[in-house]
Amino acid sequence: MTRLAALVAALLVASGAAAQPAYPKGPVRMIVPFPAGGGVDAAGRILAQALSENIGKPFVIENRGGANGNIGTEAAAHAAPDGHTLLFTGAGLVTNPSLYKKVPYDPVKDFEPVSLMALGPNILAVHPSLPVHSVRELIAAAKARPGEIGFAGAGSGSTPHLAGELFNSMAGVQMVHVPYRGSGPAMIGLLAGDAPVMFIPAISAGPHIAAGKLRALAVTSRERLAAFPELPTVAESGLPGYESAQWYGVLAPTGTPPEVLDFLNARIAAIMRTPQMKARMVADGLVAIGGTRGEFAAHIRAEGEKWARIIRASGATVD
């Protein structure tokens, strides 16, 4: 009986060991190519915590800010392709190659898409001193006053800046970009009425709209936001086809084994489908995605082509 018990115990141990996944073998580093405290960092920390809990191994955020995301992105591109170093980033991955004369990575060749986590639409808002109450009225005012109405942006090439340039291009107007050193100063300029228009990340706009300090006109996403169901989209408010949003996603260095990429994609998709994560996304003004790797690859290509056209037309540069 003693020998039998020992044999059963050994078989159970062997069975348990065999059931342990080959990946990850230890902590997984998620490089965020921006300083702590920003939108990309906040979204990355939400996902890292969820992955740690879901997989049972630590997913650790490493902030490698600098050069509008280029420094951290380069570090991730050159990391060992074993799945233990990932890149968590946003739209800057595909806009930087058009904003800089040269970037130290190729967003398509140097990375394997893992999963698009979420979209972060903006809210088109105006200072109450600007007498417009709809997208159509803003377009009419901008056409009547070409080059006079300013829109705040968090620096050249930022998502709020490019959202405004896309609006200019599609509406045939000439609102003027007023660059600030970050989203915080841009918000201050908007609230003061110095730049009376801004395409604000939804997560930042809510309190100011509720307090009556800003007037919301529309959301920049394809569909209405659950957090602001009363707000129409820009597209349904007079500018058909308009869509602009920050996005957040996970990529891995080229050469990472497909089974690792598929494993991570499946886990992220499952996480983003949970009621808890969906509720968290709504509260933060985000839209949960978590689609396939192929869908994320197509999104990266489409976003790169779209914003390259807008950047060329606007003359935006950070060099």
N, C-alpha and C positions, 0 to 999 in steps of 0.2 A: 504493500500500500504506500509505503514511504517513497519507493522508487517511482510508482505510478504518479503520485502527487508531484514529485519533482519533475517528471516528464511533462505533465500537464502544464505546470508552471513555466517550464522552459518554452513550451510551444506557444503559450500565451504571450510571453515576452517577445519571442521571435515574431509572432503575428503582429504585435503592436509596433515593433520596430519597422516591419515591412510596410505598415500602414502609414508611417510618417512620410509626409511629402518630401521630395528631394529638394524642393524650393519653397520658401527661402531657408537657407542653412543658418542664418543669423539675422542681425539687424539689417534693415534696408534703409539706405540713405536717400532722401528725396531732396534734391537740390532745388531751391526756390531762388531764381536769379534776381531777386529784389530784396531790399531791406525788410526787416520785421515790421509788421503793423499795417502794411498796405493790403489791397484787395486780393492780390495773388497769394500773398502769405496767409491771409485769413482763410481763404478757401482751401489752400494746401493743408493747413493744420486740421481743418475739419475732416478732410479725407484721410490724412495720416492717422488720426485717432481711430477713425472707423475701420481702417485696414488693420491696424494693430489689434483691435478687439476681434475682428472677424477671422484673421489668420493666426493670431496667437504669437506673432513675432513683432518686435518693435519696428515701426516705420518712423524714422526720425527726420525732422525738417532741418536742413542746413541752408541758412541764408547766405548767398554769395552775390551780393548786390554790386552794382557799378556798371557804367556805360550803358544805361537803359536796358539792362538785362543781358548784355553781350558776354560779360565776364563769367557769370554763372552758367550760361548756356554753353559756352566753350568748354568749361570744366566738365559738364555732363557729357558732351559729345566725345570727349577723350577718355572717359571713364571705362573701366573694364566692362565688356558687354556680357555680364553674368546675371543681370537682374537685381544686383544688390546696390546699384546706383541708378536712380531714376531722375527725370526732370519733371518738375511740376511748374507749368508756366501758363502764359496767356497770349493775347494777340500780338504782343511785341515780337514773338518768335518769327512771325511772317511779315510784320511791317518794318522791322529794323533793316532787312536787306535793301529796302527801297529808300530808307531815310539816311543810311550811312553809305559812303562811297565803297566801304568794304567791311564785312563782318567776318569773324573768325569761325564761322560754321555755315553749313547749308541746311536749312530747315527740313528738306526732304531727304537728301542723301545721307546726312549724319545721324538721323533718328528714325526709330521705328515707332509709329503711333500705337499707344496702348489703349487709351480711352479718353473720350471727351467727357469730362465730369459734369460741367454745367455752363450755362450762358448767364451773363450778367448784363441785362439791358440797361439803357439809360432812360432818364425821364427828361424830355424837353420842357424846361421851365424858364419862366421870365420873371424879372423883378416887377412888382406891382406898378411901378412908375411907367412901364411900357404899356401903352393902351391897346393890347391885343389879348384876345381870349380864345383863340383857336389857331391851328396851324395855317389855315387859309388866311386869316388876318395877319399873321406874322409874315407870310410870303408877300402879301399885298403891301405891308409896311416896308419890307426890305426892298421891294421893287420901286416903291415911291422914294426911297432914301438910299440909293446905292452907295455902298462904302461908308455909311454912317452908323449903322447898328453893329455893335461889337458883341462877340460871343466869347465867353471865358473858356480857357483850356488849361489843362494841367501840364503845360509845356508843349513844344513843337513835337508832333508825332504821337501825342497821347490819345487815348481813346476818345475823350471829349472833343479834342481838336479835330480828329479825323471824322467823327460823326457830324460835326458842323460843316466840314468841307464837302462831305457827301451830300448833305442837305443843300448847300450852295449849288453844287453841280446839278443835282436833280431838279431843283426848283428854279434854276436860272437866276439866282440872286447873288448879291455880293456883300454878305455880312462879313465883318472883319474879325479875324482871330486875334484875341488879346491873350498872349501867353503869360502864365504865372508859373512860379517855381513849385509846382505840385498842386494836388487837388484841394488841399486845405486853403492855401492862399487864393486859389481860383474861386472857391466858395465865398470867401470873404469879399472878394471883388464883386461877385454877383449880388450878395446880400446888401452891399453898399450901393448897388446900382451903377457902379463904374463900368461894368460890362453886363448889360441887362439880359443877356440870353446865355443859357448854358445847357449842355447835354450832360446831365449829372448821373453818376451811378445811382441806381434806384435805392440801394441800401443807405445812401447818404442823404437822399432828398426828402424822405418821408417826414421827419420832424419839422423841417422848415416849411413844408407845404401845409402840414396840419396847423402850424402856428400862424399861417397867413402871411409869412414873410416872403413866400414865393408863390407864383401861380403856375400850376402844372398844366401843360397843353396836351401832351401825348407821351406814350412810351415808344421806344425805338425798336422793340421786338416785333417779330412777325405776327404774334398773337398777343392779346391783352394779358397783363400780369395778374396772377391771383392776388398779389398783395395790393394792387390798385385796380380792382375790376371796373371801376367807373371811368377810368382813363382810356380813351381810344388809342389805337396805334397811329403813328405818323402816316402809315400807308393808307389807312381808312379815313384819314382826316384831310386828304387833299394831295398826297404825294404817293401814288400807287407804286409799289415795288420797293419802297424805302425800308431798309433793315440795317441796324447797326447794334452790335453788342460786344462787350468784352467776353472772352471765353476762357475757360480754365480746363486744362487737360494734363494727362500724364504721357510722357514719352520715355523711351529707353534708347541707349546708344545702339547704332546699327551693328548687327551681329549677335544681338541678344537672342537666345534660343526661342523658336516659335512657341514651344510648349510653355515657356515662362510668360511670354506675352499673352498667350491665350488664357493662362491661369489668372493673371492679374486682371485682364479684361472681364472675365467672368465674375470675379469677386467684386470688382467695382460696379459692374452692372447690377449685381444682386444688392449691393449696398444702396445704390441710388434708387432702387425700387421700393425700399422699405418705407413704411409710413412715417417713421421718425425722421429719416433723412429728407423726405419730401416736405415735411412740415418745417424742417430747419431751413430748407432752400426758400420756401415761401416767405418765412420770417425775415430772411436776409435779402429779399428782393431778387432771388436767383431762380433759374429754371433748371431743374434736374434733367440730365441727359443719360449718360451711361450707355451709349450705343455700341456698335461693333467697331472693330479696328478699321475695317474698310470704310465705314462711314466717317470716322475721324480723319482718315487719310484724305478722303474727298473734301472734307471741311477745310483742312489745312491748305490744299491746293486752291480751292475756290476763294478762300479768304486772302491768300497771297496775291492772286490775280486781281481781285476786286480792289484791294487797298493800294496795290502798285499803281493802278490807273488813277485813283484819287490823289495819291501823293504826287505823281507826275504832274497832274493838272493843277494842283495847288502850289507846287514849287516848294513844299515842306522839306526841310532838311535839318539835321542836327550836327552836321560836320562844320 
